[in-house]
Amino acid sequence: MKIDSGIYKNTLPKAVAFVEGLVLAVVLTLLLLAVFAFVMLRAELSAGAENIGLTGICVIACFSGGFFCGKKNNAKGFLWGLAVGSLFYVLILTIRLIGGQNITENLFDSVTAFLYCAASGMLGGMLS
């Protein structure tokens, strides 16, 4: 049985760009969280400022990952960015569940965070 390798030649680079965009978002999140933790330590910011900072970090990371993935794939960047943002949120949600956080008590916040991640990833893909 012969498999048409043309499909794999077109799909593999797109999948690799998707994974690279996701890894970029995760690494950027880790770096920005380290900087934000240092700022929080020195400035003694309030809980409201902490929530805004964490949301901003996720938005910046998803935007960057979506932008990178959209730039590499050249077509339908908004879908690739949406996929990067959505999977990024799934990774964050998985880490929260493994850590023992109850997501059902703050369901509105979880849905809002998903929308932020998905929308910023899609915007990054559209602007690439």
C-alpha positions in Angstrom: 0.0 0.0 0.0 1.4 3.3 -1.1 0.8 6.4 1.1 0.7 9.8 -0.6 3.6 11.6 1.0 2.3 15.0 -0.3 -0.1 15.3 2.6 2.7 14.7 5.1 5.0 17.2 3.4 2.4 19.9 3.9 1.1 18.9 7.3 4.3 18.2 9.2 5.8 21.7 9.0 2.5 23.2 10.1 2.3 20.8 13.1 5.9 21.6 14.0 5.2 25.4 13.8 2.1 24.8 16.0 4.2 23.0 18.6 6.9 25.6 18.4 4.3 28.4 19.0 3.0 26.5 22.0 6.4 26.0 23.4 7.2 29.7 22.9 4.1 30.6 24.8 5.0 28.3 27.7 8.6 29.5 27.9 7.5 33.1 27.7 5.0 32.5 30.4 7.7 31.1 32.7 10.0 34.0 32.1 7.4 36.6 32.6 6.1 34.8 35.7 9.6 34.9 37.2 9.9 38.7 36.5 6.4 39.3 37.9 7.2 37.3 41.0 10.2 39.4 41.6 8.2 42.6 41.1 5.5 41.3 43.5 8.2 40.5 46.1 9.6 44.0 46.0 6.5 46.1 45.4 4.0 44.3 47.7 1.2 44.6 45.2 -2.4 43.9 46.0 -4.4 40.8 45.0 -6.2 42.8 42.2 -2.9 43.8 40.7 -1.8 40.2 40.9 -4.8 39.0 38.9 -4.3 41.7 36.3 -0.6 40.8 36.0 -1.3 37.1 35.6 -4.0 37.7 33.0 -1.7 40.0 31.2 1.1 37.4 31.2 -1.2 34.8 29.7 -2.5 37.2 27.0 1.1 38.3 26.0 2.2 34.6 25.9 -0.8 33.4 23.8 -0.4 36.4 21.5 3.2 35.7 20.9 2.7 32.0 20.4 -0.2 32.7 17.9 1.9 35.3 16.1 4.8 32.9 15.7 2.6 30.0 14.6 0.7 32.2 12.1 3.9 33.6 10.7 5.3 30.2 10.1 2.2 28.7 8.5 1.4 31.7 6.2 -2.3 30.7 5.8 -5.2 30.7 8.2 -3.1 32.2 10.9 -6.2 33.1 13.0 -7.1 29.4 13.3 -3.5 28.4 14.2 -3.4 31.2 16.7 -6.8 30.1 18.1 -5.5 26.6 18.4 -2.3 27.7 20.2 -4.3 29.9 22.7 -6.8 27.1 23.3 -4.2 24.4 23.9 -2.2 26.8 26.1 -5.3 27.2 28.3 -5.8 23.4 28.4 -2.2 23.1 29.6 -2.7 25.7 32.3 -6.0 24.1 33.3 -4.4 20.7 33.6 -1.6 22.1 35.8 -4.3 23.7 38.0 -6.2 20.4 38.3 -3.0 18.5 39.1 -2.2 21.1 41.7 -5.5 20.5 43.4 -7.4 23.7 42.6 -11.1 23.5 42.3 -12.1 25.1 39.0 -15.9 24.7 39.5 -16.1 27.3 42.2 -14.7 30.0 39.9 -16.2 28.8 36.7 -16.8 32.3 35.4 -13.1 33.2 35.9 -12.1 30.0 34.1 -14.3 30.7 31.1 -13.0 34.3 31.0 -9.4 33.1 31.1 -10.1 30.7 28.3 -11.6 33.5 26.2 -8.6 35.7 26.9 -6.2 33.0 25.8 -8.1 31.9 22.7 -8.8 35.5 21.6 -5.2 36.7 22.1 -3.8 33.7 20.3 -6.2 34.3 17.4 -5.3 38.0 17.3 -1.6 37.1 17.2 -2.3 34.7 14.3 -4.3 37.3 12.4 -1.7 40.0 12.8 1.2 37.8 11.7 
